[in-house]
Every structure is written in C-alpha cells, then in structure tokens.
Amino acid sequence: MRLWWRGRAEPLYRQGVGERFGRYRGAAVAGAVWIHAVSLGETRAAAALIEALRERRPGVRLLLTHGTATGRAAGAALLRDHDAQTWLPYDTPGAVRRFFAHWRPRLGVLMETEVWPNLLHGAQRHGVAVLLGNARLSAKSLARGLRFGVLLRPAAVALTRVLAQTEADATRLRAAGAPRVDVMGNLKFDVTPHAPLLARGVQWAAAGGRAVVLAAVTRAGEEAGLLDAWARVPAPRPRLLLVPRHPQRFDEVAALVERAGLTLSRRSGWPTDLPDGPALQADVWLGDSLGEMPAYYAAARVALLGGSFAPLGGHNLIEAAACGCPLLMGPHTFNFAAAAELSLAAGASERVAGIEEGVMRAVALASDDPLRAQMRAGALGFAAAHRGAARRLADAVLEALDAQPAASARATSDTSAGPR
C-alpha cells in the first residue's frame, strides 16, 4: 500500500513490487558484482566507481539494486548488456534468502550507510563477501546504532571490508564493530557534471534577465521559512530557484510558494529547454525535474544548501563545488562534516546561522561579482583537489573480487544454506 501511495507521484514505485519480497522473473547475471545504491545520491557516486571498474575490467558484469525510484531511474542509465537491475529486498530472512538464491552475486558493494542485518547475515550464509563502499557514519548515527548494538555489531562484523570516506568516519565505523576499515576518500569528488547540463543552466541564467539564487535539495520544514524571508526582500530582488529534494513534494512546495504571495513557474511546465514568457515574469522557478541538478547550479550565482537549515545533516555539497557554484550552508552539516570544513577552508562556501541570514547573504553575494569569482575559483579548486577515490575503490573491489571463488564452486557450497 505504501509503494502504491508513493507511486502516485513516482510511478516507478509501482513496478516490480514482487522484487521487494525476493520474487524475480528475469534471469540471473552469472558472476556479477552486486552494487547497492539506495537513492539518487548514492547512485551518482556509484557511477564513478562503475566507470573505474569498467576501465580496469571491461568485461565486468553488474547487478544494481536500489531502494528509491530516483535511484533506480538513474541506475538504469548505467546498465550495459549482460547487466541487471532490481529493487533491494526488504530486510526479512525469506526475501533476503530468495535474493541470494536467485542472483548469486560473486561480490557485494553496499554504498555509504546501507548496513542491513538480515542482508549481511544472508550474504555470509551464501558465501558472498560484502564491502561497504564510500562509507560514512556520523557521530549521531553511531550513537543511535550503539543503542541497538545487538543488531548493528553483528552486521558490521559481517562486512568483509569497509572503504571509508574520511579518517573520522573510519574511527566511528571501527567503534561500530567493522573489522577492516581503510580510508579511500569520497567518490562524489569523482563525479563530473555533464557539460550539456552546465551549458543549459548558463542559458537559463542569460535568458532570465535577473540574478538567480538557488535553494538546493530543500527538505520539509525548510521551505516555509525560506519563502517567508524571501518575500520580505525588497524589490528588485533576484529570482529564487527552488529545488526540493523529494519529487513527491513538488506539488506541496508549489502550494507553499503561492501561499507566500510569490509568482511561480514550474520547470516541468516550460514548453522547451528555455524559460518561456510566464517563466521570465515569475518570482520563483520550481525545479521539479529530475537529472538537471548541474543545470540548476550553473544557472545560479549562489546556492543555499538544503538540509543544513534544519537538523537534518545537510546534503552533498561537492556537486555545487564541481559546478563552480558558491555555497551558503546552515549550521547542520554533520552528514558531510569533513567536506563542509574543507569547502570552507577553500573559500568555496560560507556558513550562516539560519535561513534569514542565509537569504540576506545570498542576495548580497548575487551582486558581488569579485567575491563570487573568488568563491567560484575556490569551489572548482576544492572539487579538483580531492579526486581519486574512484580509482582506489575500484582497485579494492577488484582485489576482493579476485579473492572470491567462482560462482559454480560457491553454488556447491551453498547447498548447506538451507531450503530456498
């Protein structure tokens, strides 16, 4: 029922529902590397790893799993012949058992924070080594996990190897019980924005005739305060480009904009890839499209980082840097603490105390060409300086893959794992 409800806004949730319970129709991919990227951000990071894997091992076969519609849609673009894609099963013993019995992956890579107790127990029973790639763990998440140590610790111990983003993440992951942890860097530095999307955003900015301030990947609880503060900015003010994180909230956020007394144009309503006449008159552009985040960053003179103005931990700020967009962060960036501090040190971003200060500072930066040029250079330099994680992770994955027995040998040993 929940999947059907979410499918109103994102129809992909209504497809392949049986896969969530370990029921499959397609043939398995022999000897595949299984990569689980739950949502859009993890899938984008996985793309850099997949590219590096294919460079080193051109014939590698992949099984991609996801938990969200945005992740699955982005993952579909990464598939090649002889690859496969499915939903990750719900973390119940039966669904997990059927998943491994059908797909028989040779190796698993879970992206970032996806540690599921039954899944990892099932991998052990079926002889599948599992790595946690691009791993991160905040202090808050560690404290929560330790309260449920009876579940977390056995799952962490079941991981063959953990490839952490930072030394701080590695320390916390060791405290959680992970046996072998190495620092590899953050894959998101290796994600290159698509050049045509950057060019599209530049076109939007030129056509719009006004400076654009972006509110990027905002979350519930942030937009109302943002729009209230924005409505009080004296005219003439920049145009606000508002991009909610979750597609199912597009209509809700559109209603908030209209309730604030601001005129609205939705990206999905533009007849072409350029804003039309009504869009050029609107106070707010609503970024209600998928896959265009680089264009949104390229259109903006400065961006406010969603998820950082409520105690949600912030979102990926590396993408903004890679697009050369100066960034303003709120006080809550614990999910990306190391990247946030590096960004500040590079002059790519500034931190503000709250959304009202953020709006005032964004409006000021939008008209400060010299400072913006300095921050843009800092952002591009920051993004370039930390690349290389994809190569290191790919080497670690292939090392683990080569240490695994062939699928046929493991199938024989799996007969002890119980009924399918």
C-alpha positions in Angstrom: 0.0 0.0 0.0 2.8 2.4 0.8 4.5 1.7 -2.5 1.2 2.2 -4.4 0.7 5.5 -2.5 4.2 6.8 -3.4 3.6 5.7 -6.9 1.0 8.4 -7.4 3.9 10.9 -7.9 6.6 8.5 -8.9 5.1 5.6 -10.9 8.3 3.6 -10.8 7.4 2.6 -7.2 4.5 0.6 -8.6 6.8 -1.5 -10.8 8.5 -4.7 -9.8 6.8 -4.8 -6.3 7.5 -8.6 -6.1 11.2 -7.9 -6.2 10.9 -6.2 -2.8 9.9 -9.6 -1.5 12.6 -11.6 -3.3 10.3 -12.7 -6.3 12.0 -12.4 -9.7 11.2 -13.0 -13.3 14.5 -12.2 -15.1 17.4 -14.5 -15.5 20.4 -14.0 -13.1 23.7 -12.4 -14.2 26.4 -15.0 -13.8 29.3 -13.9 -11.6 28.1 -10.3 -11.2 29.4 -7.6 -8.9 26.4 -6.5 -7.0 26.3 -2.8 -6.1 23.6 -1.4 -3.9 22.9 2.3 -4.2 19.7 3.1 -2.3 18.9 6.5 -3.7 19.9 9.2 -6.3 23.0 10.5 -4.4 24.4 7.0 -3.8 23.7 6.1 -7.5 25.6 9.1 -8.8 28.5 8.2 -6.5 28.3 4.6 -7.7 28.5 5.8 -11.3 32.1 7.0 -10.7 33.0 3.6 -9.2 31.4 1.7 -12.1 33.3 3.7 -14.6 36.6 3.0 -12.9 35.7 -0.7 -12.6 34.9 -1.0 -16.3 38.2 0.8 -17.2 40.1 -1.8 -15.2 37.9 -4.8 -16.0 36.0 -4.2 -19.2 34.0 -7.4 -19.1 32.8 -6.9 -15.5 29.0 -7.7 -15.1 26.9 -5.7 -12.7 23.8 -6.2 -10.6 22.4 -2.9 -9.4 19.9 -2.6 -6.6 18.1 0.4 -5.3 15.5 1.4 -2.7 14.1 4.6 -4.3 12.6 5.5 -7.6 15.1 8.3 -8.3 17.9 5.9 -7.6 16.6 3.2 -9.9 15.9 5.7 -12.7 19.5 7.0 -12.5 20.9 3.4 -12.3 19.1 2.4 -15.4 21.3 4.7 -17.4 24.4 2.9 -16.1 23.4 -0.5 -17.4 25.1 -2.3 -20.3 24.4 -5.6 -22.0 24.5 -8.5 -19.5 24.0 -6.2 -16.5 20.8 -6.4 -14.4 18.8 -4.2 -12.1 16.3 -4.9 -9.3 14.9 -3.5 -6.1 16.8 -4.4 -2.9 14.6 -6.9 -1.0 13.1 -5.9 2.3 15.3 -7.0 5.2 13.4 -10.1 6.1 15.0 -13.6 6.2 12.8 -15.0 3.5 13.2 -12.1 1.0 16.9 -12.0 1.6 17.3 -15.8 1.1 15.4 -15.7 -2.2 17.5 -12.7 -3.4 20.8 -14.6 -2.9 19.4 -17.9 -4.2 18.3 -16.2 -7.4 21.0 -13.7 -8.2 24.1 -15.5 -6.7 26.4 -12.4 -6.9 30.1 -13.1 -6.7 30.7 -9.9 -4.5 28.6 -7.2 -3.0 29.3 -3.5 -2.5 26.9 -1.5 -0.3 27.2 2.2 -0.8 27.6 4.6 2.1 25.4 3.6 5.0 23.3 0.7 3.9 24.0 -1.8 6.7 21.1 -4.3 6.9 21.3 -7.1 9.5 19.4 -9.8 7.6 21.0 -8.9 4.3 24.5 -9.2 5.7 23.7 -12.4 7.5 22.3 -13.8 4.3 25.4 -12.9 2.4 27.5 -14.8 5.0 25.3 -17.9 4.6 25.7 -17.8 0.9 29.4 -17.1 0.9 29.2 -13.6 -0.7 31.8 -11.2 0.5 30.3 -7.7 1.1 32.2 -4.4 1.1 30.8 -1.1 2.4 31.9 1.5 -0.2 32.2 5.3 0.2 31.3 4.6 3.8 30.3 7.3 6.2 28.9 7.3 9.7 28.1 10.5 11.7 28.6 10.7 15.4 24.8 10.9 15.8 24.3 7.8 13.7 26.9 5.9 15.7 25.3 6.8 19.0 21.9 5.6 17.6 23.4 2.5 16.3 25.2 1.6 19.5 21.8 1.7 21.3 20.8 -1.1 19.0 24.2 -2.9 19.2 22.6 -6.3 19.2 21.7 -5.6 15.5 24.5 -3.2 14.4 27.6 -5.1 15.7 26.9 -8.5 14.0 26.0 -6.7 10.8 29.2 -4.6 10.9 31.3 -7.6 11.7 29.9 -9.4 8.7 31.4 -6.8 6.4 34.5 -8.1 4.6 36.0 -4.6 4.3 34.9 -1.0 4.9 36.1 1.7 2.5 35.6 4.9 4.4 35.4 8.5 3.2 37.4 10.1 6.0 39.5 9.2 9.0 36.7 10.4 11.3 34.3 8.1 9.5 36.8 5.2 9.8 37.2 5.8 13.6 33.4 5.7 14.1 33.0 2.6 11.8 35.6 0.7 13.8 33.8 1.7 17.0 30.6 0.2 15.4 32.4 -3.1 15.0 33.7 -3.1 11.4 36.8 -5.4 11.4 38.8 -3.9 8.5 38.4 -0.3 7.7 40.5 1.8 5.2 40.2 5.4 4.2 39.7 5.9 0.5 38.2 9.4 0.1 34.8 10.4 -1.2 33.6 9.1 -4.6 31.4 12.2 -5.1 34.6 14.2 -5.9 35.0 12.0 -9.0 31.5 12.7 -10.4 31.9 15.1 -13.3 28.9 17.3 -14.1 27.5 16.7 -17.6 28.7 19.5 -19.8 25.4 19.9 -21.8 23.6 20.4 -18.5 26.0 23.1 -17.4 25.5 24.8 -20.7 21.7 24.6 -20.3 21.9 26.3 -16.9 24.1 29.1 -18.3 21.4 29.6 -21.0 18.7 29.8 -18.4 20.6 32.5 -16.5 21.2 34.5 -19.6 17.6 34.2 -20.8 16.1 35.1 -17.4 17.5 38.6 -17.2 17.8 38.5 -13.4 20.3 37.1 -11.0 19.3 33.6 -9.7 19.7 32.4 -6.2 19.3 28.6 -5.8 17.8 26.8 -2.8 19.2 23.3 -3.5 17.7 20.0 -2.3 15.5 21.5 0.3 13.6 19.4 2.8 10.2 19.6 4.6 10.4 22.3 7.3 12.8 24.5 5.4 10.8 26.0 2.6 8.2 27.9 4.6 10.9 29.9 6.5 12.9 30.4 3.3 9.8 31.7 1.4 8.8 34.0 4.2 12.3 35.5 4.3 12.4 35.8 0.5 9.1 37.6 0.3 10.5 40.3 2.6 13.5 41.0 0.4 13.0 44.5 -1.1 12.4 44.7 -4.9 14.2 44.5 -7.2 15.4 41.1 -5.9 16.9 38.1 -7.6 14.8 35.2 -8.8 14.6 32.3 -6.4 15.2 28.8 -8.0 13.8 26.3 -5.5 14.6 22.6 -5.9 13.0 20.2 -3.3 14.9 17.0 -2.6 11.9 14.7 -2.9 9.8 14.6 -6.1 6.7 13.6 -4.2 6.8 17.1 -2.5 6.8 19.1 -5.7 3.1 20.0 -5.6 3.3 20.7 -1.8 6.2 23.1 -2.3 4.4 24.8 -5.3 1.5 25.5 -2.9 3.8 27.0 -0.3 5.2 29.4 -2.9 1.8 30.6 -3.9 0.8 30.9 -0.3 3.7 33.2 0.3 2.3 35.6 -2.3 5.1 34.9 -4.9 4.5 34.2 -8.6 5.6 30.7 -9.7 6.8 28.9 -12.8 7.5 25.2 -12.8 10.4 23.8 -14.8 8.2 20.9 -15.9 5.8 23.4 -17.5 8.3 25.1 -19.8 7.5 24.2 -23.4 11.2 23.9 -24.4 14.5 23.7 -22.6 14.4 27.5 -22.2 12.1 29.5 -19.9 9.0 30.9 -21.6 7.3 34.3 -21.2 5.5 33.5 -18.0 8.6 32.0 -16.5 10.5 35.2 -17.2 8.0 37.1 -15.2 7.9 34.7 -12.2 9.4 35.4 -8.8 10.2 31.7 -8.2 11.2 28.9 -10.5 10.4 25.5 -9.1 12.9 22.9 -10.2 10.5 20.0 -10.5 12.5 17.9 -12.9 14.9 15.0 -12.3 18.5 14.8 -13.5 19.1 18.5 -14.0 20.9 19.5 -10.8 24.1 20.6 -12.6 21.9 22.9 -14.8 20.3 24.4 -11.6 23.8 25.0 -10.1 25.1 26.5 -13.3 22.1 28.9 -13.5 22.7 30.2 -10.0 25.0 32.9 -8.8 24.9 31.4 -5.3 23.2 28.5 -3.6 21.7 27.8 -0.2 22.3 24.2 0.8 19.1 22.3 1.7 19.1 20.0 4.7 21.5 22.3 6.5 18.9 24.8 7.9 17.1 22.2 9.9 18.8 19.5 12.0 18.9 17.1 9.1 22.7 17.0 8.5 22.9 18.7 5.1 23.3 17.1 1.6 26.0 16.6 -0.9 27.9 19.9 -1.3 30.5 18.6 -3.6 28.2 18.8 -6.6 27.9 22.5 -6.1 31.6 22.9 -6.0 32.1 20.8 -9.1 29.7 23.1 -10.9 31.6 26.2 -9.7 28.7 27.5 -7.6 29.4 29.4 -4.4 27.5 27.9 -1.5 25.9 29.1 1.8 25.5 26.4 4.4 23.3 26.5 7.5 24.5 25.2 10.9 23.6 21.5 10.3 26.1 19.7 8.1 27.0 16.7 10.3 26.3 14.2 7.4 29.1 15.8 5.4 31.2 17.3 8.2 34.7 16.8 6.6 33.6 18.0 3.2 32.0 21.1 4.7 35.1 22.1 6.6 37.3 21.5 3.5 34.9 23.6 1.5 35.0 26.5 4.0 38.8 26.3 4.1 39.0 26.5 0.3 36.8 29.6 0.3 34.2 27.8 -1.7 31.4 28.4 0.8 30.3 30.3 3.9 28.4 29.3 6.9 25.4 31.3 8.2 23.4 30.9 11.4 20.0 30.4 9.9 17.7 30.9 6.9 17.1 34.6 7.3 20.8 35.4 7.4 21.3 33.0 4.5 18.7 34.8 2.4 20.3 38.2 3.1 23.8 36.9 2.5 22.7 35.2 -0.8 21.1 38.5 -2.1 24.3 40.4 -1.2 26.6 37.8 -2.9 24.4 37.8 -6.0 25.5 41.3 -6.7 29.2 41.0 -5.6 31.0 39.9 -8.7 34.6 40.0 -7.4 33.8 37.8 -4.3 31.7 35.4 -6.3 34.5 34.9 -8.8 36.9 34.2 -5.9 34.5 31.7 -4.4 33.9 30.1 -7.8 37.7 29.5 -8.2 37.8 28.2 -4.7 35.0 25.8 -5.4 36.5 24.4 -8.6 39.9 24.0 -6.9 38.3 22.3 -3.9 36.4 19.8 -6.1 39.5 19.0 -8.2 41.9 18.6 -5.3 40.2 15.6 -3.7 39.6 13.3 -6.7 40.9 9.8 -6.9 38.6 7.8 -4.7 37.0 6.0 -7.6 40.4 4.6 -8.7 41.2 3.5 -5.1 37.8 1.9 -4.5 37.8 0.1 -7.8 41.2 -1.4 -7.0 39.9 -2.6 -3.6 36.7 -4.1 -5.1 38.6 -6.0 -7.8 41.1 -7.2 -5.2 38.2 -8.6 -3.2 36.5 -10.0 -6.3 39.6 -11.9 -7.4 39.8 -13.5 -3.9 36.3 -14.9 -4.3 35.6 -18.5 -5.6 33.9 -18.8 -8.9 30.1 -18.9 -8.9 30.0 -22.6 -9.8 32.2 -23.5 -6.8 30.1 -21.4 -4.4 26.9 -22.9 -5.7 28.0 -26.3 -4.5 28.9 -25.0 -1.0 25.5 -23.1 -0.9 23.6 -26.4 -0.6 24.3 -26.2 3.2 22.5 -22.9 3.4 19.0 -24.4 3.8 15.9 -24.5 1.7 15.4 -21.8 -0.9 
